[in-house]
Amino acid sequence: MTMNAILMLGPALLTIIVLFGGGLVLGILQGMGYQFSSGLSQLTSAHFVSILLDPDFFWSLLLSLYVSITSTTIAAVISVPLALFFSSIAHRNRMVQFVFQIPLTVPHVVIAVAVIFMMSPSGMISRAMGSLGMISNPSAFPLWINDTWGIGIITAYVWKEVPFITLMIVSVLLHTGKAYMDVGRTLKAGRVQRFLYITLPMIFPSLGAACLIVFAYTFGAFEIPFLLGRTHPILLPVWAYKNYSDVDLFARPEGIATGIIIAVVVIVSIILSGLLARYARNTAGIGRT
């Protein structure tokens, strides 16, 4: 990085370091029991140990991993064929791709409310099934909101994240895919062979980077699990919020400690995503040369 680049990025980097780094340091101190307003100044790891040994924390961690991994996997499986389709028509109809980008601008809270209106026992799907005679009354509709398997949460995440993953793959296919596919056709490779040996290896770094970003967000997001999740067990972000907002100030360090654990997982995921994205850019650069 040149000196000019450092000077131009300096103010933004300084702001990020101060706000994020300072908040992270303060969170670690509070997670270790330091609360100036309460007169607590002794640092201890007891709060981290307490939550790690709590059986409810273990189940919340498993539930968070299950929801994040499942929603990310489903979104990836749906996004790959969509990306192939959009990349094939991108040169003919750009309006379809523009319309597909609209969900990216919709807040997650709006998606959660839409899922409630559609999938709750009194929602649109239940009423439509009742009108068609498929169910006798709303109570016969399966529970998809606040359910054991987190179907409502996963649906909201998949709905929101499929466009993001799809567009990342489309950008790779449009910039580097056509030349490789032409080579495959020249060598008489079939459609399945081209996908397995050309397309999939080519999009894998970008797909992996996008999936890690989605995993990081779904693992640390609060609003959708809070609106669509059960009261027990709860996902880790909701666990952290409830402990932090507890009337007992001595429960606050455990909430902050949970938030620090979530932050560590998210930071690791983002770092891995950055490494995969860099590898994807280097691979694309080699392909263009």
Backbone as CSV, one residue per row, in Angstrom:
resi,resn,N_x,N_y,N_z,CA_x,CA_y,CA_z,C_x,C_y,C_z
1,MET,0.847,-1.192,0.000,0.000,0.000,0.000,0.882,1.242,0.000
2,THR,0.609,2.141,-0.958,1.404,3.351,-1.080,1.024,4.357,0.011
3,MET,1.904,5.381,0.155,1.658,6.409,1.163,0.385,7.200,0.840
4,ASN,0.138,7.460,-0.461,-1.075,8.187,-0.844,-2.331,7.414,-0.463
5,ALA,-2.286,6.090,-0.679,-3.439,5.251,-0.308,-3.652,5.259,1.197
6,ILE,-2.550,5.210,1.968,-2.659,5.246,3.426,-3.260,6.564,3.886
7,LEU,-2.814,7.671,3.263,-3.348,8.980,3.647,-4.823,9.114,3.298
8,MET,-5.236,8.565,2.162,-6.640,8.653,1.774,-7.528,7.777,2.644
9,LEU,-7.027,6.589,2.989,-7.819,5.671,3.804,-7.653,5.918,5.295
10,GLY,-6.676,6.763,5.666,-6.376,6.984,7.075,-7.564,7.382,7.928
11,PRO,-8.342,8.423,7.541,-9.480,8.829,8.377,-10.508,7.714,8.573
12,ALA,-10.818,6.993,7.491,-11.802,5.906,7.610,-11.261,4.783,8.483
13,LEU,-9.963,4.417,8.276,-9.373,3.352,9.090,-9.302,3.755,10.553
14,LEU,-8.969,5.011,10.802,-8.890,5.480,12.186,-10.258,5.416,12.864
15,THR,-11.288,5.807,12.126,-12.642,5.748,12.683,-13.042,4.321,13.013
16,ILE,-12.741,3.390,12.084,-13.088,1.986,12.312,-12.319,1.427,13.498
17,ILE,-11.010,1.751,13.566,-10.185,1.231,14.661,-10.675,1.748,16.007
18,VAL,-10.988,3.046,16.054,-11.423,3.638,17.324,-12.782,3.095,17.748
19,LEU,-13.742,3.086,16.805,-15.094,2.668,17.163,-15.180,1.162,17.387
20,PHE,-14.692,0.378,16.418,-14.793,-1.073,16.549,-13.789,-1.614,17.562
21,GLY,-12.528,-1.194,17.395,-11.500,-1.684,18.313,-11.750,-1.236,19.742
22,GLY,-12.136,0.042,19.900,-12.424,0.525,21.241,-13.616,-0.176,21.862
23,GLY,-14.663,-0.379,21.059,-15.823,-1.114,21.563,-15.496,-2.543,21.932
24,LEU,-14.632,-3.194,21.125,-14.256,-4.571,21.413,-13.447,-4.663,22.704
25,VAL,-12.505,-3.740,22.882,-11.704,-3.735,24.111,-12.587,-3.475,25.329
26,LEU,-13.479,-2.486,25.215,-14.389,-2.185,26.317,-15.299,-3.375,26.616
27,GLY,-15.765,-4.063,25.552,-16.595,-5.243,25.759,-15.851,-6.351,26.474
28,ILE,-14.588,-6.567,26.112,-13.786,-7.595,26.785,-13.618,-7.253,28.260
29,LEU,-13.340,-5.971,28.550,-13.180,-5.553,29.948,-14.472,-5.758,30.734
30,GLN,-15.604,-5.379,30.135,-16.867,-5.564,30.835,-17.241,-7.036,30.953
31,GLY,-16.880,-7.826,29.934,-17.123,-9.261,30.014,-16.299,-9.926,31.097
32,MET,-15.196,-9.298,31.462,-14.353,-9.820,32.549,-14.689,-9.161,33.884
33,GLY,-15.850,-8.485,33.939,-16.359,-8.007,35.209,-16.094,-6.560,35.524
34,TYR,-15.431,-5.814,34.623,-15.127,-4.422,34.916,-16.345,-3.567,34.612
35,GLN,-16.940,-2.972,35.651,-18.076,-2.081,35.508,-17.843,-0.866,36.400
36,PHE,-17.395,0.211,35.800,-17.042,1.402,36.568,-18.260,1.980,37.282
37,SER,-19.421,1.951,36.609,-20.619,2.543,37.210,-21.098,1.776,38.431
38,SER,-20.757,0.474,38.498,-21.182,-0.348,39.638,-20.089,-0.502,40.682
39,GLY,-18.963,0.128,40.432,-17.869,0.044,41.385,-17.090,-1.255,41.311
40,LEU,-17.265,-2.030,40.214,-16.546,-3.290,40.049,-15.343,-3.052,39.152
41,SER,-14.166,-3.300,39.668,-12.954,-3.045,38.896,-12.018,-4.251,38.839
42,GLN,-12.392,-5.346,39.478,-11.536,-6.530,39.474,-11.819,-7.376,38.236
43,LEU,-10.785,-7.654,37.450,-10.937,-8.451,36.236,-10.906,-9.928,36.574
44,THR,-11.812,-10.686,35.955,-11.894,-12.107,36.202,-12.465,-12.793,34.959
45,SER,-12.094,-14.026,34.773,-12.632,-14.817,33.658,-13.811,-15.661,34.094
46,ALA,-14.313,-15.419,35.295,-15.380,-16.257,35.850,-16.644,-16.196,34.998
47,HIS,-16.922,-15.035,34.391,-18.147,-14.910,33.593,-18.057,-15.741,32.318
48,PHE,-16.895,-15.762,31.676,-16.710,-16.614,30.500,-16.829,-18.087,30.889
49,VAL,-16.210,-18.463,31.995,-16.274,-19.848,32.456,-17.707,-20.230,32.789
50,SER,-18.438,-19.301,33.398,-19.812,-19.583,33.809,-20.713,-19.888,32.619
51,ILE,-20.606,-19.078,31.563,-21.478,-19.324,30.420,-21.026,-20.548,29.626
52,LEU,-19.725,-20.798,29.569,-19.248,-21.966,28.834,-19.647,-23.271,29.511
53,LEU,-19.818,-23.236,30.821,-20.223,-24.428,31.563,-21.736,-24.537,31.716
54,ASP,-22.468,-23.538,31.270,-23.924,-23.547,31.381,-24.516,-24.450,30.294
55,PRO,-25.308,-25.481,30.659,-25.902,-26.364,29.632,-26.777,-25.598,28.637
56,ASP,-27.476,-24.555,29.092,-28.311,-23.774,28.181,-27.471,-23.074,27.116
57,PHE,-26.263,-22.642,27.492,-25.375,-22.027,26.511,-24.990,-23.042,25.440
58,PHE,-24.741,-24.274,25.844,-24.365,-25.324,24.891,-25.481,-25.550,23.881
59,TRP,-26.738,-25.617,24.356,-27.854,-25.846,23.435,-28.095,-24.627,22.555
60,SER,-27.906,-23.445,23.112,-28.048,-22.232,22.296,-26.976,-22.174,21.213
61,LEU,-25.756,-22.580,21.549,-24.676,-22.618,20.563,-24.991,-23.611,19.451
62,LEU,-25.470,-24.796,19.829,-25.831,-25.796,18.813,-26.961,-25.283,17.924
63,LEU,-27.950,-24.635,18.526,-29.064,-24.110,17.739,-28.588,-23.014,16.788
64,SER,-27.702,-22.150,17.261,-27.174,-21.084,16.408,-26.387,-21.654,15.238
65,LEU,-25.548,-22.655,15.512,-24.785,-23.291,14.442,-25.704,-24.004,13.460
66,TYR,-26.717,-24.682,13.987,-27.665,-25.388,13.116,-28.381,-24.421,12.184
67,VAL,-28.902,-23.322,12.730,-29.628,-22.349,11.916,-28.703,-21.706,10.893
68,SER,-27.501,-21.314,11.306,-26.578,-20.634,10.399,-26.102,-21.557,9.283
69,ILE,-25.687,-22.768,9.647,-25.182,-23.705,8.640,-26.290,-24.142,7.690
70,THR,-27.474,-24.435,8.239,-28.582,-24.899,7.397,-29.036,-23.816,6.430
71,SER,-29.254,-22.612,6.927,-29.712,-21.529,6.056,-28.664,-21.186,5.008
72,THR,-27.383,-21.195,5.391,-26.318,-20.901,4.426,-26.240,-21.974,3.355
73,THR,-26.355,-23.242,3.753,-26.286,-24.346,2.792,-27.448,-24.303,1.813
74,ILE,-28.663,-24.104,2.321,-29.834,-24.036,1.443,-29.718,-22.858,0.485
75,ALA,-29.292,-21.704,0.992,-29.135,-20.527,0.140,-28.101,-20.777,-0.954
76,ALA,-27.002,-21.459,-0.611,-25.965,-21.750,-1.603,-26.472,-22.701,-2.676
77,VAL,-27.200,-23.738,-2.252,-27.724,-24.721,-3.214,-28.700,-24.058,-4.183
78,ILE,-29.517,-23.139,-3.689,-30.461,-22.436,-4.558,-29.739,-21.423,-5.446
79,SER,-28.701,-20.791,-4.922,-28.043,-19.697,-5.631,-27.253,-20.157,-6.848
80,VAL,-26.659,-21.343,-6.788,-25.810,-21.796,-7.894,-26.603,-21.922,-9.197
81,PRO,-27.716,-22.680,-9.238,-28.467,-22.733,-10.513,-29.048,-21.384,-10.917
82,LEU,-29.449,-20.552,-9.931,-29.942,-19.226,-10.272,-28.848,-18.383,-10.929
83,ALA,-27.625,-18.479,-10.392,-26.514,-17.721,-10.965,-26.220,-18.181,-12.385
84,LEU,-26.271,-19.478,-12.625,-26.047,-19.993,-13.980,-27.112,-19.469,-14.937
85,PHE,-28.345,-19.416,-14.455,-29.439,-18.919,-15.304,-29.268,-17.436,-15.610
86,PHE,-29.015,-16.637,-14.569,-28.904,-15.195,-14.777,-27.685,-14.840,-15.618
87,SER,-26.594,-15.579,-15.459,-25.413,-15.290,-16.273,-25.659,-15.616,-17.743
88,SER,-26.553,-16.578,-17.999,-26.833,-16.945,-19.392,-27.736,-15.936,-20.088
89,ILE,-28.539,-15.188,-19.311,-29.453,-14.213,-19.933,-29.027,-12.778,-19.664
90,ALA,-27.885,-12.597,-18.994,-27.476,-11.240,-18.601,-27.287,-10.336,-19.812
91,HIS,-26.771,-10.882,-20.914,-26.520,-10.055,-22.088,-27.805,-9.741,-22.856
92,ARG,-28.909,-10.464,-22.539,-30.173,-10.234,-23.243,-31.160,-9.414,-22.424
93,ASN,-31.173,-9.608,-21.125,-32.179,-8.936,-20.285,-31.562,-8.574,-18.946
94,ARG,-31.149,-7.340,-18.809,-30.558,-6.867,-17.558,-31.624,-6.497,-16.525
95,MET,-32.868,-6.314,-16.946,-33.924,-5.932,-16.019,-34.192,-7.043,-15.002
96,VAL,-34.084,-8.291,-15.440,-34.314,-9.415,-14.525,-33.291,-9.393,-13.412
97,GLN,-32.042,-9.149,-13.756,-30.993,-9.084,-12.739,-31.218,-7.893,-11.805
98,PHE,-31.691,-6.774,-12.335,-31.967,-5.610,-11.489,-33.076,-5.913,-10.489
99,VAL,-34.142,-6.544,-10.954,-35.250,-6.895,-10.066,-34.778,-7.858,-8.981
100,PHE,-33.859,-8.743,-9.341,-33.356,-9.724,-8.379,-32.525,-9.052,-7.289
101,GLN,-32.008,-7.850,-7.562,-31.207,-7.139,-6.566,-32.061,-6.406,-5.530
102,ILE,-33.347,-6.253,-5.793,-34.209,-5.478,-4.898,-34.231,-6.042,-3.482
103,PRO,-34.315,-7.377,-3.273,-34.333,-7.884,-1.894,-33.106,-7.499,-1.070
104,LEU,-31.996,-7.159,-1.726,-30.809,-6.762,-0.982,-31.031,-5.477,-0.202
105,THR,-31.951,-4.649,-0.667,-32.205,-3.364,-0.006,-33.249,-3.465,1.100
106,VAL,-33.897,-4.609,1.212,-34.969,-4.775,2.202,-34.354,-5.155,3.545
107,PRO,-34.663,-4.447,4.637,-34.118,-4.805,5.957,-34.575,-6.186,6.405
108,HIS,-33.755,-6.824,7.234,-34.088,-8.157,7.732,-35.357,-8.149,8.578
109,VAL,-35.618,-7.048,9.282,-36.833,-6.967,10.094,-38.074,-7.051,9.211
110,VAL,-38.022,-6.411,8.048,-39.154,-6.452,7.127,-39.374,-7.873,6.625
111,ILE,-38.277,-8.582,6.322,-38.389,-9.976,5.898,-39.012,-10.815,6.998
112,ALA,-38.617,-10.589,8.257,-39.165,-11.351,9.384,-40.668,-11.116,9.513
113,VAL,-41.096,-9.860,9.398,-42.526,-9.551,9.484,-43.279,-10.200,8.324
114,ALA,-42.677,-10.189,7.126,-43.314,-10.821,5.972,-43.468,-12.324,6.189
115,VAL,-42.461,-12.958,6.781,-42.542,-14.395,7.071,-43.666,-14.676,8.071
116,ILE,-43.813,-13.814,9.073,-44.906,-13.983,10.041,-46.257,-13.894,9.341
117,PHE,-46.431,-12.891,8.471,-47.700,-12.724,7.762,-47.997,-13.910,6.844
118,MET,-46.954,-14.539,6.307,-47.164,-15.615,5.352,-47.263,-16.982,6.014
119,MET,-46.422,-17.266,7.038,-46.256,-18.633,7.529,-46.845,-18.889,8.906
120,SER,-47.421,-17.901,9.549,-48.033,-18.128,10.855,-49.351,-18.897,10.680
121,PRO,-49.881,-19.503,11.752,-51.152,-20.244,11.640,-52.311,-19.405,11.119
122,SER,-52.233,-18.092,11.277,-53.291,-17.224,10.747,-52.815,-16.442,9.522
123,GLY,-51.719,-16.881,8.914,-51.120,-16.168,7.803,-51.735,-16.488,6.461
124,MET,-51.096,-15.957,5.414,-51.638,-16.076,4.065,-51.649,-17.518,3.572
125,ILE,-50.589,-18.263,3.839,-50.530,-19.652,3.374,-51.601,-20.486,4.060
126,SER,-51.760,-20.288,5.385,-52.787,-21.033,6.127,-54.178,-20.718,5.602
127,ARG,-54.460,-19.447,5.346,-55.781,-19.065,4.847,-56.023,-19.618,3.444
128,ALA,-54.975,-19.596,2.616,-55.123,-20.137,1.264,-55.406,-21.637,1.313
129,MET,-54.699,-22.353,2.179,-54.933,-23.794,2.307,-56.323,-24.075,2.869
130,GLY,-56.789,-23.213,3.793,-58.140,-23.386,4.319,-59.195,-23.137,3.252
131,SER,-58.974,-22.123,2.413,-59.927,-21.824,1.337,-59.998,-22.951,0.324
132,LEU,-58.879,-23.631,0.109,-58.832,-24.744,-0.849,-59.259,-26.069,-0.228
133,GLY,-59.581,-26.050,1.066,-60.018,-27.262,1.729,-58.892,-28.206,2.117
134,MET,-57.656,-27.723,2.087,-56.517,-28.581,2.416,-56.366,-28.758,3.922
135,ILE,-56.839,-27.791,4.711,-56.859,-27.910,6.160,-58.232,-27.468,6.654
136,SER,-58.659,-28.035,7.797,-59.993,-27.742,8.303,-60.075,-26.396,9.009
137,ASN,-58.996,-26.016,9.736,-58.977,-24.755,10.471,-57.520,-24.351,10.680
138,PRO,-57.268,-23.096,11.088,-55.878,-22.645,11.262,-55.067,-23.460,12.248
139,SER,-55.721,-24.069,13.239,-54.976,-24.871,14.210,-54.376,-26.125,13.594
140,ALA,-54.905,-26.551,12.434,-54.351,-27.729,11.756,-53.125,-27.386,10.917
141,PHE,-52.824,-26.107,10.780,-51.658,-25.680,10.006,-50.381,-25.981,10.799
142,PRO,-49.347,-26.520,10.158,-48.104,-26.838,10.899,-47.452,-25.595,11.461
143,LEU,-46.785,-25.760,12.596,-46.139,-24.635,13.268,-44.792,-24.355,12.608
144,TRP,-44.713,-23.227,11.889,-43.480,-22.835,11.209,-42.851,-21.593,11.826
145,ILE,-43.561,-20.950,12.743,-43.049,-19.774,13.442,-42.886,-20.123,14.917
146,ASN,-41.759,-19.717,15.511,-41.454,-20.081,16.908,-41.471,-21.590,17.093
147,ASP,-40.952,-22.304,16.098,-41.000,-23.762,16.112,-39.675,-24.342,16.580
148,THR,-39.670,-25.653,16.813,-38.489,-26.336,17.338,-37.323,-26.301,16.358
149,TRP,-37.607,-26.461,15.076,-36.550,-26.589,14.070,-36.152,-25.262,13.444
150,GLY,-36.716,-24.170,13.883,-36.328,-22.862,13.357,-36.659,-22.669,11.888
151,ILE,-37.782,-23.253,11.426,-38.128,-23.174,10.005,-38.370,-21.724,9.586
152,GLY,-39.059,-20.972,10.431,-39.317,-19.575,10.100,-38.036,-18.762,10.002
153,ILE,-37.109,-18.976,10.934,-35.830,-18.246,10.921,-35.035,-18.602,9.668
154,ILE,-34.952,-19.892,9.374,-34.190,-20.345,8.205,-34.811,-19.805,6.922
155,THR,-36.140,-19.821,6.844,-36.820,-19.295,5.654,-36.499,-17.823,5.435
156,ALA,-36.532,-17.037,6.509,-36.236,-15.608,6.402,-34.807,-15.386,5.933
157,TYR,-33.859,-16.135,6.485,-32.465,-15.975,6.085,-32.250,-16.388,4.632
158,VAL,-32.843,-17.521,4.226,-32.680,-17.978,2.842,-33.270,-16.962,1.878
159,TRP,-34.452,-16.461,2.196,-35.127,-15.456,1.365,-34.245,-14.229,1.185
160,LYS,-33.589,-13.819,2.242,-32.781,-12.604,2.198,-31.419,-12.821,1.561
161,GLU,-30.791,-13.963,1.789,-29.395,-14.147,1.408,-29.194,-14.780,0.044
162,VAL,-30.206,-15.423,-0.526,-30.052,-16.011,-1.861,-29.638,-14.966,-2.900
163,PRO,-30.270,-13.784,-2.951,-29.820,-12.787,-3.942,-28.361,-12.379,-3.765
164,PHE,-27.900,-12.262,-2.512,-26.509,-11.863,-2.260,-25.531,-12.896,-2.813
165,ILE,-25.741,-14.170,-2.475,-24.832,-15.221,-2.950,-24.922,-15.338,-4.477
166,THR,-26.131,-15.260,-5.007,-26.311,-15.395,-6.454,-25.557,-14.326,-7.221
167,LEU,-25.662,-13.088,-6.774,-25.010,-11.991,-7.492,-23.488,-12.083,-7.404
168,MET,-22.957,-12.599,-6.292,-21.512,-12.792,-6.205,-21.037,-13.839,-7.202
169,ILE,-21.822,-14.905,-7.366,-21.442,-15.941,-8.332,-21.601,-15.422,-9.761
170,VAL,-22.665,-14.669,-10.006,-22.897,-14.128,-11.351,-21.737,-13.243,-11.795
171,SER,-21.218,-12.429,-10.872,-20.096,-11.550,-11.232,-18.886,-12.351,-11.683
172,VAL,-18.649,-13.498,-11.050,-17.527,-14.357,-11.457,-17.792,-14.962,-12.823
173,LEU,-19.001,-15.458,-13.036,-19.327,-16.105,-14.304,-19.267,-15.123,-15.469
174,LEU,-19.695,-13.897,-15.241,-19.695,-12.911,-16.326,-18.291,-12.437,-16.683
175,HIS,-17.381,-12.410,-15.698,-16.042,-11.884,-15.945,-15.063,-12.948,-16.426
176,THR,-15.219,-14.180,-15.960,-14.217,-15.199,-16.301,-14.807,-16.475,-16.865
177,GLY,-16.120,-16.625,-16.780,-16.698,-17.925,-17.119,-16.819,-18.213,-18.602
178,LYS,-17.107,-17.206,-19.414,-17.425,-17.462,-20.814,-16.254,-18.095,-21.562
179,ALA,-15.052,-17.584,-21.336,-13.895,-18.123,-22.059,-13.667,-19.590,-21.707
180,TYR,-13.751,-19.918,-20.425,-13.542,-21.307,-20.013,-14.637,-22.229,-20.564
181,MET,-15.889,-21.742,-20.569,-16.966,-22.559,-21.094,-16.798,-22.795,-22.591
182,ASP,-16.311,-21.792,-23.313,-16.063,-21.967,-24.744,-14.989,-23.021,-24.984
183,VAL,-13.969,-23.020,-24.126,-12.928,-24.047,-24.242,-13.514,-25.421,-23.988
184,GLY,-14.385,-25.522,-22.977,-15.013,-26.806,-22.689,-15.853,-27.315,-23.839
185,ARG,-16.605,-26.420,-24.474,-17.411,-26.838,-25.623,-16.522,-27.260,-26.787
186,THR,-15.414,-26.533,-26.961,-14.485,-26.896,-28.036,-13.931,-28.301,-27.842
187,LEU,-13.700,-28.667,-26.572,-13.169,-30.003,-26.264,-14.257,-31.056,-26.136
188,LYS,-15.485,-30.700,-26.539,-16.616,-31.628,-26.568,-17.023,-32.105,-25.168
189,ALA,-16.832,-31.263,-24.154,-17.271,-31.616,-22.805,-18.773,-31.430,-22.694
190,GLY,-19.443,-32.373,-22.036,-20.879,-32.280,-21.848,-21.245,-31.230,-20.807
191,ARG,-22.558,-30.990,-20.649,-23.009,-29.955,-19.719,-22.623,-30.301,-18.281
192,VAL,-22.792,-31.555,-17.900,-22.432,-31.974,-16.541,-20.927,-31.883,-16.339
193,GLN,-20.155,-32.295,-17.328,-18.693,-32.218,-17.230,-18.230,-30.771,-17.119
194,ARG,-18.846,-29.884,-17.898,-18.460,-28.469,-17.816,-18.769,-27.904,-16.441
195,PHE,-19.898,-28.314,-15.863,-20.238,-27.806,-14.532,-19.286,-28.333,-13.471
196,LEU,-18.996,-29.646,-13.506,-18.178,-30.255,-12.454,-16.708,-29.856,-12.555
197,TYR,-16.183,-29.748,-13.775,-14.743,-29.547,-13.940,-14.345,-28.119,-14.329
198,ILE,-15.326,-27.291,-14.700,-15.004,-25.908,-15.077,-15.741,-24.917,-14.167
199,THR,-17.073,-24.988,-14.189,-17.861,-23.983,-13.466,-17.671,-24.070,-11.967
200,LEU,-17.823,-25.262,-11.407,-17.771,-25.405,-9.949,-16.413,-25.011,-9.371
201,PRO,-15.287,-25.492,-9.925,-13.992,-25.015,-9.390,-13.788,-23.512,-9.562
202,MET,-14.358,-22.942,-10.637,-14.167,-21.525,-10.902,-14.947,-20.660,-9.911
203,ILE,-16.169,-21.081,-9.551,-16.989,-20.258,-8.660,-16.790,-20.610,-7.192
204,PHE,-16.080,-21.702,-6.898,-15.987,-22.164,-5.517,-15.383,-21.124,-4.559
205,PRO,-14.281,-20.440,-4.911,-13.750,-19.447,-3.965,-14.748,-18.333,-3.653
206,SER,-15.401,-17.795,-4.690,-16.393,-16.739,-4.453,-17.611,-17.276,-3.718
207,LEU,-18.023,-18.489,-4.054,-19.146,-19.114,-3.351,-18.806,-19.322,-1.883
208,GLY,-17.584,-19.804,-1.620,-17.163,-20.008,-0.236,-17.090,-18.699,0.535
209,ALA,-16.561,-17.648,-0.117,-16.479,-16.346,0.549,-17.863,-15.804,0.871
210,ALA,-18.795,-15.927,-0.081,-20.162,-15.446,0.153,-20.834,-16.240,1.262
211,CYS,-20.621,-17.550,1.275,-21.238,-18.391,2.303,-20.693,-18.058,3.690
212,LEU,-19.412,-17.774,3.785,-18.829,-17.402,5.075,-19.385,-16.069,5.567
213,ILE,-19.600,-15.126,4.648,-20.206,-13.848,5.036,-21.630,-14.073,5.538
214,VAL,-22.391,-14.898,4.814,-23.761,-15.197,5.226,-23.771,-15.921,6.566
215,PHE,-22.853,-16.882,6.743,-22.774,-17.596,8.020,-22.462,-16.629,9.154
216,ALA,-21.518,-15.729,8.919,-21.145,-14.769,9.961,-22.333,-13.905,10.349
217,TYR,-23.091,-13.450,9.346,-24.233,-12.594,9.669,-25.318,-13.381,10.403
218,THR,-25.688,-14.554,9.874,-26.768,-15.321,10.494,-26.392,-15.799,11.889
219,PHE,-25.118,-16.027,12.135,-24.688,-16.467,13.466,-24.785,-15.325,14.477
220,GLY,-24.563,-14.094,14.029,-24.546,-12.975,14.966,-25.764,-12.085,14.920
221,ALA,-26.731,-12.357,14.017,-27.903,-11.491,13.891,-28.868,-11.697,15.048
222,PHE,-29.593,-10.631,15.375,-30.472,-10.659,16.542,-31.953,-10.576,16.193
223,GLU,-32.313,-9.707,15.238,-33.711,-9.357,15.065,-34.578,-10.523,14.598
224,ILE,-34.109,-11.293,13.605,-34.924,-12.396,13.094,-35.106,-13.498,14.143
225,PRO,-34.045,-13.964,14.826,-34.274,-14.959,15.889,-35.159,-14.430,17.016
226,PHE,-35.058,-13.142,17.319,-35.874,-12.570,18.393,-37.357,-12.589,18.021
227,LEU,-37.673,-12.312,16.746,-39.061,-12.252,16.308,-39.635,-13.624,15.966
228,LEU,-38.812,-14.511,15.422,-39.318,-15.780,14.892,-38.896,-17.006,15.699
229,GLY,-38.039,-16.826,16.694,-37.520,-17.968,17.435,-38.339,-18.317,18.663
230,ARG,-38.008,-19.446,19.257,-38.670,-19.901,20.481,-38.092,-19.159,21.689
231,THR,-38.794,-19.317,22.809,-38.300,-18.723,24.047,-37.252,-19.607,24.709
232,HIS,-37.212,-20.900,24.357,-36.185,-21.805,24.887,-36.110,-23.054,24.019
233,PRO,-34.918,-23.448,23.596,-33.663,-22.691,23.715,-33.654,-21.515,22.745
234,ILE,-32.843,-20.533,23.032,-32.760,-19.342,22.204,-31.384,-19.263,21.552
235,LEU,-31.317,-18.548,20.440,-30.035,-18.387,19.760,-29.121,-17.478,20.570
236,LEU,-27.828,-17.603,20.337,-26.853,-16.876,21.148,-27.044,-15.355,21.131
237,PRO,-27.327,-14.709,20.002,-27.531,-13.258,20.060,-28.684,-12.861,20.977
238,VAL,-29.760,-13.652,20.976,-30.887,-13.359,21.861,-30.488,-13.619,23.308
239,TRP,-29.710,-14.679,23.533,-29.174,-14.975,24.866,-28.368,-13.793,25.387
240,ALA,-27.473,-13.271,24.549,-26.635,-12.143,24.956,-27.483,-10.914,25.274
241,TYR,-28.482,-10.637,24.440,-29.333,-9.465,24.660,-30.111,-9.587,25.975
242,LYS,-30.664,-10.755,26.235,-31.472,-10.920,27.445,-30.616,-10.794,28.703
243,ASN,-29.412,-11.339,28.667,-28.533,-11.179,29.828,-28.091,-9.729,29.997
244,TYR,-27.779,-9.079,28.891,-27.308,-7.694,28.975,-28.407,-6.752,29.465
245,SER,-29.667,-7.020,29.081,-30.776,-6.150,29.467,-31.443,-6.587,30.762
246,ASP,-30.861,-7.568,31.446,-31.420,-8.043,32.709,-31.378,-6.926,33.756
247,VAL,-32.384,-6.903,34.627,-32.415,-5.880,35.685,-31.272,-6.068,36.674
248,ASP,-30.772,-7.301,36.746,-29.617,-7.584,37.608,-28.343,-7.176,36.865
249,LEU,-27.693,-6.115,37.330,-26.497,-5.627,36.654,-25.369,-6.644,36.671
250,PHE,-25.392,-7.576,37.611,-24.327,-8.571,37.681,-24.483,-9.648,36.595
251,ALA,-25.652,-9.675,35.914,-25.831,-10.590,34.786,-25.309,-9.982,33.488
252,ARG,-25.066,-8.667,33.497,-24.614,-7.993,32.287,-23.272,-8.504,31.779
253,PRO,-22.273,-8.768,32.634,-20.998,-9.291,32.106,-21.152,-10.610,31.353
254,GLU,-22.090,-11.464,31.760,-22.292,-12.714,31.032,-22.873,-12.448,29.647
255,GLY,-23.771,-11.451,29.549,-24.292,-11.087,28.238,-23.201,-10.542,27.333
256,ILE,-22.332,-9.703,27.884,-21.226,-9.155,27.095,-20.236,-10.246,26.728
257,ALA,-19.969,-11.164,27.645,-19.062,-12.276,27.352,-19.611,-13.139,26.211
258,THR,-20.920,-13.353,26.206,-21.535,-14.099,25.102,-21.369,-13.341,23.788
259,GLY,-21.541,-12.024,23.841,-21.335,-11.214,22.646,-19.907,-11.281,22.134
260,ILE,-18.934,-11.344,23.042,-17.526,-11.462,22.632,-17.282,-12.801,21.934
261,ILE,-17.886,-13.866,22.460,-17.736,-15.185,21.820,-18.336,-15.147,20.413
262,ILE,-19.500,-14.527,20.268,-20.112,-14.389,18.945,-19.198,-13.581,18.020
263,ALA,-18.631,-12.492,18.555,-17.752,-11.637,17.748,-16.527,-12.399,17.256
264,VAL,-15.976,-13.261,18.101,-14.798,-14.048,17.700,-15.145,-14.959,16.523
265,VAL,-16.283,-15.643,16.614,-16.702,-16.527,15.518,-16.920,-15.730,14.240
266,VAL,-17.555,-14.561,14.356,-17.826,-13.724,13.186,-16.526,-13.206,12.576
267,ILE,-15.586,-12.754,13.404,-14.315,-12.231,12.903,-13.536,-13.309,12.164
268,VAL,-13.496,-14.517,12.724,-12.804,-15.622,12.050,-13.451,-15.909,10.697
269,SER,-14.776,-15.908,10.654,-15.480,-16.160,9.393,-15.177,-15.082,8.364
270,ILE,-15.143,-13.825,8.792,-14.863,-12.724,7.869,-13.426,-12.810,7.351
271,ILE,-12.481,-13.171,8.224,-11.087,-13.310,7.785,-10.962,-14.408,6.734
272,LEU,-11.598,-15.551,6.981,-11.572,-16.645,6.008,-12.246,-16.228,4.707
273,SER,-13.336,-15.468,4.816,-14.016,-14.983,3.619,-13.107,-14.061,2.813
274,GLY,-12.379,-13.177,3.507,-11.452,-12.289,2.818,-10.350,-13.046,2.098
275,LEU,-9.835,-14.101,2.724,-8.795,-14.915,2.094,-9.324,-15.602,0.841
276,LEU,-10.552,-16.148,0.922,-11.138,-16.789,-0.250,-11.422,-15.773,-1.356
277,ALA,-11.890,-14.581,-0.970,-12.160,-13.545,-1.975,-10.866,-13.120,-2.675
278,ARG,-9.784,-12.995,-1.915,-8.497,-12.644,-2.523,-8.034,-13.738,-3.472
279,TYR,-8.209,-14.991,-3.057,-7.842,-16.100,-3.940,-8.676,-16.076,-5.221
280,ALA,-9.982,-15.740,-5.069,-10.840,-15.671,-6.245,-10.391,-14.577,-7.193
281,ARG,-9.997,-13.409,-6.646,-9.517,-12.320,-7.503,-8.226,-12.699,-8.202
282,ASN,-7.314,-13.366,-7.492,-6.061,-13.785,-8.119,-6.298,-14.795,-9.224
283,THR,-7.229,-15.719,-8.971,-7.561,-16.722,-9.992,-8.169,-16.059,-11.210
284,ALA,-9.063,-15.085,-10.969,-9.688,-14.370,-12.093,-8.632,-13.609,-12.885
285,GLY,-7.663,-13.023,-12.183,-6.600,-12.302,-12.871,-5.769,-13.209,-13.745
286,ILE,-5.498,-14.420,-13.252,-4.752,-15.384,-14.063,-5.547,-15.775,-15.284
287,GLY,-6.889,-15.952,-15.089,-7.728,-16.351,-16.211,-7.771,-15.296,-17.296
288,ARG,-7.737,-14.006,-16.914,-7.801,-12.959,-17.930,-6.497,-12.803,-18.706
289,THR,-5.383,-13.212,-18.064,-4.136,-13.089,-18.771,-3.947,-14.242,-19.737
